[in-house]
Amino acid sequence: MNIHEYQAKALFEKFGVPVPKGAPAKSAADFDSALASLPAGPVMVKSQIHAGGRGKGTFTDGFKGGVKFCATKAEAKEKACLMLGNTLVTVQTGPAGRKVQTIYFTQASDIKKEYYLAVLLDRNTSRPVIVASTEGGVEIEKVAHDSPEKIHKVVIDPAYGLAEFQVRELIAQLGLAGAEARNAAKLIRNLYTMYWETDAAMVEVNPVITTPTGEVLALDAKVSFDDNALFRHPELVALRDLNEEDPKEIEASKASLSYIALDGNIACLVNGAGLAMSTMDIIKHFGGSPANFLDVGGGASKEQVVAAFKIILGDANVKGIFVNIFGGIMDCNVIAQGIVEAVKEVGLKLPLVVRLEGNNVAAGKATLAASGLKLVSGDTMADAAQKIVKLVGTGTA
Amino acid sequence: MSILITPETKILVQGITGAFGAKHAQLSLEYGTKVVAGVTPGKGGQFFEHQGFKVPIFDTVAAAAKKTGATVSVIFVPPPFAADAILECVDAGLDLAVAITEGIPVRDMIRVKRAMQGSPTRLVGPNCPGIVTPGTGRDSHGGCRIGIAPGYIHKKGHVGVVSRSGTLTYEAVFQLTSKNIGQSTCVGIGGDPVNGTSHLDVVKLFNADPETHGIIVIGEIGGNAEVDAARWIKANCRKPVAGFIAGATAPAGRRMGHAGAIVGGAEDTAAAKIAVFKECGIEVAVTPSDMADALLRAAKAKGVTLS
């Protein structure tokens, strides 16, 4: 689960990670009071959406920049009015962009130097890792690619936690001394504590800055949490912003389906995550374009299959459906009955290719055959994928 | 013969009285697996009964193991309690804990993995379909089935299968069995980013097992476990190996059901992994329908008989 920058910074403050003074506002009526809570001087106006690249983004009405430096509060209010309710397109949002529903005002900081800092899981060691770089405020992937020697990593033993010598090592790598070093050490310790105690999946601060007065501040904040751990953090669940999620994905999760929309035209309905991923791959392999990832899980019911059909048909781009089921324990006949019911209920007009294999497959195939539905059977995944691609055509939607 | 488990292995089931655990305990009993004990705290002294089988239930893993001689546990405990259930197996000195549970917090698994360092207990999973060593009976009956895989699709034989994904494992096994090629052992290592046993661990076991003549390695985007296994295979394994990587079309940064299946960097994409597989002499299945055929091609090239 992702959260907004302003929410992440509130958590930072709670854990003792210093941030510039800031205030969020969800309506234009709140702009004055939010700005009044900040000290005098220049202000940053920051669009709050769950996507990176905001500063370089463009609004759909042509207004450029989702993050703006404003010399005065009056100017900040003016810019905020242009951003709120407007749709911001960045490299990470896709062409549709995201509607800005919250503005975050922060005190503009004097920047001496920018750094990069992140805490996440190191999959190779199965331990947390702190990643730090002197190259802050830029794309870290580019730094990692162009000058890997500028990326420093410290892997943390979960039995002990972050050790002081590791903090000193990071400080040395970042080339900090004096008050800056002391302040950065505190920030790193507290950031790690926050990562660990909130079950974060990732905490990324780009940039962390030093100021001419020796302060060390988290200027930005990107925080995501482990969905599997949310059960023990009700206070974090409250930060979830459904406006930032695909309504079809929310609908799917209510039916215990795992669905992710893509931009192709062949909808997939599959059991199992690995099989669902490779069903998308095989469609692509034969020249088609998958419209979604949809995993109905290991024990799908008739109701779930019906729900799944409704969700995939809610995508106007869909020109055909590929049902790929390997019923290991799951009864293929249950799936077949679900398909028949769903097709009748939604009045399906699109081509449908079904590949059923596994437990009770004969009864499942008989159910499909007896239904009189216009559908095409595939023997193997490859056979079925070729058939649906042929029926839909290889052009993308 | 097989790896990790044999048809003689005695199994205990943690969470045997839950709906999911009970169903799969029943299926394992029907398959002929030696399910000798169940563990559900607070229900010790009761019995789990199914088709004439009467499996005693214990309050603790230690008591169950001591009383019944079980050496392997299969865990169906809900996510908030699963880490504790794994550690209980370690404490009881079991050989193997197989965690089926899906949705264990990453932080719990980080701690469990650290706590298991140096312990003789092996963990397979979590979020995995389990392990099957097929038997000699009809539809491979009489084998050892740990977890949730369909037993009947297997056939006793000489191919080892290791995979992160359940349904893709079944797909591979089904293709093999349809071609009359049996399996020594099929291991689902699970789709989570932190797991107990890696592709490489299982490949090493298959390589050392004289009854395993060929190996299928099924992987996904995310992490570099498949790459580690591939490089080791290149240096150490003379057996024919086929591979498949799922997720070529998955968008970066999105979680595709398996928490581990997220592309983070350039090295953990499907294309990068497939390139390493090829470079390491692994015959790559071009589609999931091609997994058994890919292994047949690899075997033919090395002059190895699989059946």
Interface residues (C-beta under 8 A of the other chain):
Chain A: L121 R123 N124 S126 R127 P128 E141 A144 H145 D157 P158 A159 W196 D199 A201 D226 D227 N228 A229 F231 R232 S258 I260 L262 V270 N271 G272 A273 G274 L275 A276 M277 S278 M280 D281 I282 I283 K284 H285 P290 F293 D295 G298 F326 G328 I329 E357 G358 N359 T380 M381 A382 D383 A385
Chain B: H24 L27 P79 P80 G103 I104 P105 V106 R107 D108 M109 I110 R111 K113 R114 A115 I148 A149 P150 Y152 I153 S163 R164 S165 G166 T167 L168 T169 Y170 E171 F174 G191 P193 V194 I218 E220 I221 G222 G223 N224 A225 F244 A246 G247 A248 T249 A250 P251 R254 R255 M256 G257 H258 A259 G260 A261 G265 A266 A270 V286 T287 P288 S289 D290
